[in-house]
Each structure stands twice: as C-alpha cells, then as structure tokens.
Amino acid sequence: MQVKGWQMGRLINKIKSKFATLYKKYGWKAVVGLVLYYLIRDITIYIIIPTFAVQSLVK
C-alpha cells in the first residue's frame, strides 16, 4: 500500500494522539504493556517458531 507524504503525516499524528490518549488513561502501565506485548511477540516469531522448525527438520 502506497501512502503519500501528507497521508503519512496524518497517519503518524493519528497514532501519536492514540498513544497519548492511552498514556493519559493508563499511565506507565500502558508503556509496560506495549513493551511486554512486542517483546513476547518478537520472541515467539524470531526465536521459538524457528527453533521448533529446525528441530522438526533435524529429526
């Protein structure tokens, strides 16, 4: 999907405002929740799934 320059600016501003609203509502817990979510997601995608895939190929 191609996004033009002015559309990208609107999209970034929308994301910033959503994050600011989330931060105002939940405080630091929102930041910790987002960090933990992405940490768990990335570990699953880049470490756990490839490990199981390689183990199944080696056997």
N, C-alpha and C positions, 0 to 999 in steps of 0.2 A: 504494500500500500504506500503510495507516494503522498507525502504531506508537504504542502507548500510552506514557505518560510513564515508567513503570517499565521497560518494554521498551526504550525508548530509552536509559535509563541503563545497562542490561545490555549493549546493543549497543556503546555508547561505551566501556565498560570492557573489553569483549572486544577491540575494535580497539586500545585503548591497550596491552593486555597483549601482543597480537600484535606491535605495533610495538616494544615494549620488548624482547621476545624477539629480534626481528630485529636490533635495535640492539646487544644484548648479543653476538649471534653474529658480526655483521659489522662493527660499529663505525660509523665515519663513512662508510664506503663504502656502507652501506645508505641513508643520508640522501642522499648524492650521487646514487646510483642512482635513488631515488624522484623527486628533483627533476628529473633529466635525463629520466626517463620521462614525467612530466607536462608538462615543457616541450616535448618533441618531439611529444607527443600534441596539446597545445593549439595549437601552431604549425600542425600538419597540419590540424586541424579548423577553426580560425578564420582561417587565412591562406592556406594552399596550396590547399585544396579550393575555397574561394570565388573565389580568383584564377583557377583553371582554369575554373570555371563561368562567370564573367563573360567571360573570353576566348573561350570557345566560343559565348556568346550574341552577342558583338560581331561576330564574323566572319561 
